[in-house]
Amino acid sequence: MNDRSAERVANVVLFVAASAAAFYILKTPSLRRAAFRFAAVALTGSIPAWFRQEIEAGWRQSGG
């Protein structure tokens, strides 16, 4: 097996595992609620903070 086919097999295995996990999480009500709460926190808290940090780092590197 060469590197390209090994990567392809690994990608398929990861896709199947992620799909199964997503199906199980969306099927189970308590996990679904927790996942949506986590997504809301990520979208409203950590992602904007990361963007702010990256913008500040770019500003400092540009000499501004």
C-alpha positions as CSV (number, residue, x, y, z in Angstrom):
1,M,0.0,0.0,0.0
2,N,1.4,3.4,-1.0
3,D,1.0,6.6,0.9
4,R,-1.8,7.9,-1.3
5,S,-4.0,4.8,-0.8
6,A,-3.2,4.8,2.9
7,E,-4.4,8.4,3.2
8,R,-7.5,7.6,1.2
9,V,-8.4,4.7,3.5
10,A,-7.7,6.8,6.6
11,N,-9.9,9.6,5.3
12,V,-12.8,7.1,4.6
13,V,-12.4,5.6,8.1
14,L,-12.4,9.1,9.7
15,F,-15.4,10.1,7.7
16,V,-17.4,7.0,8.7
17,A,-16.5,7.5,12.4
18,A,-17.4,11.2,12.4
19,S,-20.7,10.5,10.6
20,A,-21.6,7.8,13.2
21,A,-20.7,10.1,16.0
22,A,-22.8,12.9,14.5
23,F,-25.7,10.6,14.0
24,Y,-25.5,9.4,17.6
25,I,-25.3,12.9,19.0
26,L,-28.2,14.2,16.9
27,K,-30.3,11.1,17.8
28,T,-29.8,11.5,21.6
29,P,-31.7,14.5,22.9
30,S,-29.4,15.4,25.8
31,L,-26.3,15.2,23.6
32,R,-28.1,17.2,20.9
33,R,-28.9,20.0,23.4
34,A,-25.3,20.0,24.7
35,A,-23.9,20.1,21.2
36,F,-26.1,23.1,20.3
37,R,-25.1,24.9,23.5
38,F,-21.5,24.3,22.8
39,A,-21.9,25.5,19.2
40,A,-23.6,28.7,20.5
41,V,-20.8,29.4,23.0
42,A,-18.2,28.8,20.3
43,L,-19.9,31.1,17.8
44,T,-20.5,33.9,20.3
45,G,-17.4,33.7,22.5
46,S,-14.3,31.9,21.4
47,I,-14.4,32.5,17.6
48,P,-14.8,36.3,17.9
49,A,-12.0,36.3,20.5
50,W,-9.8,34.3,18.1
51,F,-10.5,36.7,15.3
52,R,-9.7,39.7,17.5
53,Q,-6.4,38.1,18.5
54,E,-5.4,37.4,14.9
55,I,-6.3,40.9,13.8
56,E,-4.2,42.4,16.7
57,A,-1.3,40.1,15.8
58,G,-1.5,41.1,12.1
59,W,-1.6,44.8,13.1
60,R,1.5,44.4,15.3
61,Q,3.4,42.5,12.6
62,S,2.6,45.2,10.0
63,G,4.2,47.8,12.2
64,G,0.9,49.6,12.9
